[in-house]
Amino acid sequence: MRTEVQQLAALVAATLITTIGGTTGATWLAADHHPAASGNADLMRGGALVTPRIGGYVTAILVQENQTVKAGDVLARIDDRDLQAALAAAKASVDAASAKLASIDTDLRRQSGGAETDRLKTARAAAATELARAKEVAHQAEINLGYATITAPIDGTVGARTVAVGQFIQAGNALMAVVPPHAVYVVAALAGTQLRMA
């Protein structure tokens, strides 16, 4: 009976899992029901698991267990020095590509036609493509830099914090949970006659 109840409890929990988007990524574990009391039951609050989009060393943790936060509040920071360097390099590439395109445009304005004009038009098309690509890389580098600042995906209370300053974290690993006041779920085994939602 215990094994069957555990399996059923796991199935109930599984049906409560959906995924929500956000800067940090989060897994939503929520139920608005109040489970029956049991000596073998552990009443837990559901919430959003805070998972980073990038890996790296944690340089700051700005919240404590049971601290109330608002969506968007900064929870932790990851070392962003490499990301800053990548963004700077990407911006430099944009500047270089822009200058190259501007130079070709200047040369084109000096031409009155002929083979040289055709050559410059071909070069301009290639330079425009290069600039567009450089801008895309810079945009992604800016997004990646933003991922180094981990924010709360929802309003709630911080719990289940597993991360420490100086720790190397992997992308996708849960660092903590943010729990809305109304969300609850049950883990562990329930007595067979008590597996009931009020």
N, C-alpha and C positions, 0 to 999 in steps of 0.2 A: 504493500500500500504506500509506503514512504516513497519508493521509487516512482510510482505512478503519479503521486501528488507532486513530486519534484518536477517531473516531466510536464505536467499540466501547468504548474506555476511558470516554468520556463516558456511554455507556449503562450501563456497569457502575456508574459513580459515581451515576447517577440512581436506580438501583435500591436504593441504600443510604440514600436520603434519606427520613426520616419526620419528623413534627413532634411535639414534646412541649410540654406546657403549663408554666406557671410565672409567677411575678410579672413577670419580665422578658421572657419569651418566648424560645424557643430553637429552633434547627434542628439536628437530630441527623444527623451524617454519620459513620457508624461501620462498620467492618468488622473482623472478628476474624481475617482471613486475613493471611498474610505474602506479599507479591507477589515475583515473581522479580526478580533484580537486572537493571538495564539502564542504560546510559550516558545514555539519554534519559528515564529515569523519575525522578520526584521522590517519594520516600516521605514521605507526610505523615500526621500523626495526625488522625483524625476527632474530632469533639467537638460541643459545643453552642455555637452562635453566640449571643452575648449581644446581644439587641436590645431597646431601651427601648420601653415602651408609650406614652410621651409624649415630646414634643419639648421642647427648652429648652437653656439654657447649662449646660455642665458646670462644676461648682464644685470638684469633688475627684475624683481618681483614686487609689484606695487600694491598687492592686496593680501589680506590675512584670511584664514578660515573664518567663516560665518560673517564676513564683511558684506554689507549691502552695496550693490553696484547698479549702475544704469547701463543700458545698451550703449556701446561706444566708449565706455570708460576703459582706460589703459590698465591691463592686468599684468603684463610682463613685457620685457624687451629682449630681443636677441641681438647679439653682436652684429652690427651692420656695416663694419668697416669695408669688407669686401664688396658689399652691395653698393656702398657709396662710391667706391672706386669704379665699379662697373658702370654706374650711372654717369660718372664724370667722363669716362672713356666713350660712352655712347653719345653723350652730348657733344664731345669733341668731334666725333665722326659726323654728326649732323652739321656742325659748323663747317667742316671741311667739304662736305658734299654740297652744302649751300653755296660756298664760295666757288666751287668748281662750276656749278650750274650758272652762277652769275657771270663768271668769266666767259663761258661759252655764249651766253646771251649777248654780252658786250661784243664779242667777235662777230656774232651773227648780224648785229645791227650795222656793222661796218662793211658787210658784204652786199653785193648787188646781184648776186646770182652765180650760177655756174657750179662746177664740181666742188669747189671749196664750201659753198653754201650747203650742198647736199651732205658733205662730210660733217659739217658742224651740226646739221639737223639730226643726223644719226647719233653724234656724240651727245647732243642735248637730251635725246630720248633716253640714252643709257644713263646720263647723269641724273635725270629726273627719277628714274627707277632706283638708282643708288640712294638718292636723298629720301625717297619714300621708305625704303628698307631701313635706312639709318634711323628715321623717325619711329618706325615700329619697334626697333630694338631699344631705343631710348625710352619709349613708352612702357615697354615690358620691364625694363630695368627700374623704372620709377615705381611700378606696381610691386615688384619684388622687394624694393626697399620698404614699401609700406607694410609688407608682410612681417617685417622684423618687429613691428609694434603690434602686440597681441591685445585685442580689445574684447570686451564682453559682447556676446552676440545678442543677449536679451537682458532685461531687468531681472534682478534676483539676488540671491545670496551665494557667496563663494563657498564651495565645499569640495571634499575629496581632492585636495591639492597634493600633487605628487612631485612637483618640480622644485628645484633649489637653484640659487644663484651659482654660476660656474658649471652647472650641469650641461652636458651636450645632449640636445634633444633631436629626435628624428621627426621629419614631417609626418603628420598624421597621428602621432602618439598623443593620447589624452594627457593634458597637463593639470586640469582641474575641471570642476563642473560649476555652472551657474544655474541656480535652482529658483524657479519662480515659486512664490508662496503657495499657490493653489495646487501644484503638481505633486503627486505621491505615487509610489509604486511599492510592491512587496517583493522581497527576495528571501531565500531560504525556504524551508519546508513548512507547509501549513498542515494542520490536522485535517483529515479528509472531510469531516463534517463542517469545517470552518472555512473552506475555500468558497467564499461567497463575497460578492461585492454589494455593499449597501446602496 
